[in-house]
Amino acid sequence: MANKIIVFTLNGCFHCNELKKKLIKENIDFTELEIDENKKIWNSVVEQTGYNSLPTVFIGLNGEDEGPIFVPERDYESQEDLVGKIKIYA
């Protein structure tokens, strides 16, 4: 089973929109979860990471609910850096 890429976003978030554009340009399949519409899942991510920053990306290894979470400033400095990390799993 393939890895599942989940991008946590917020409507109107410039950085979220830019990341989505870059992933589409790179032909990387992802699922978008808007945090206001998925509060329970987002609260769990914030609890696990200690960060409430966007865009945050979760990679579900082999389609499972376990894998790395990439948080802005903690795990990547730029969107190019993040896209490079995502490509490893895509």
N, C-alpha and C positions, 0 to 999 in steps of 0.2 A: 504494500500500500504506500502511496506517495505521502510525503510530508505535507502538512496543512499549514498554510501561512495565514495568520489572522492579524489584521491591522486595526488597532483601536483608534478611532477618530472622534472628532467633535465637529458638528456642522459649523461651517464658517472658519475652521482652523486652517490658516494659510499653509503651515508646515505639513499638515495632514494631506491637504489637496495636492501639494507639490510631490509628496511621496507617492501618492496614488498615481499621478501622471507618470512618474519615473518608472514605477513597476509595470504599468500598462505599456510604456514605450519599450521596456525590456522583455515584454511578453511573459511576465511572471504572474501566474495565477495566484490570487489572494482573495480572502473573504474579509469584508469590511464590517466591523461592529462599531456602531455609533454608541458612545458611552451613555448618553442620556436615554437611549432605548434599551440598553443592556446593563443597567446599574448593578445588578447582582454579580454578574461576571466581572465587570470593571472593579467593583469593590474588592472582589477576591484577588484580582491582579495587584491592586494597590496594597492590600494587606500582605501579599507575598513579597512584593518588591520594596515596599516602603516609599514608593514614588507615585506621584499623581501627575505625570507628565505625558504629553502627546507629541508626535505619534509613538505609541508603544507597539511593538510587534512580538507576537508569540508564534513560535514554530512548533506545531504538533508533530513530533517525530512519528513516522509511519501511521499518520492519521490519528494518533492517540492524544491523550490530554497531558502528556509530559513532553518537555523539551525546553529549549532556551527562550528567555524573554529578553528583548532588547529595549532598554529604556534610554530616552534622550539624556545626554551628559554623563550618565553612568556607564553606558555600554557603547555609545557612538558619539562622535563629535560633529559629524556632518551627514547629510542625507546620502552622499556618495559612499561614505563609509558604511552606512546602514544597508544600502542596496548591495554593496559588495558582500556583506555578511549574509544577507538573505539569499543571494545567488548560490552560496555554498550549499544551501538546503533545498533550493528550488528544483 
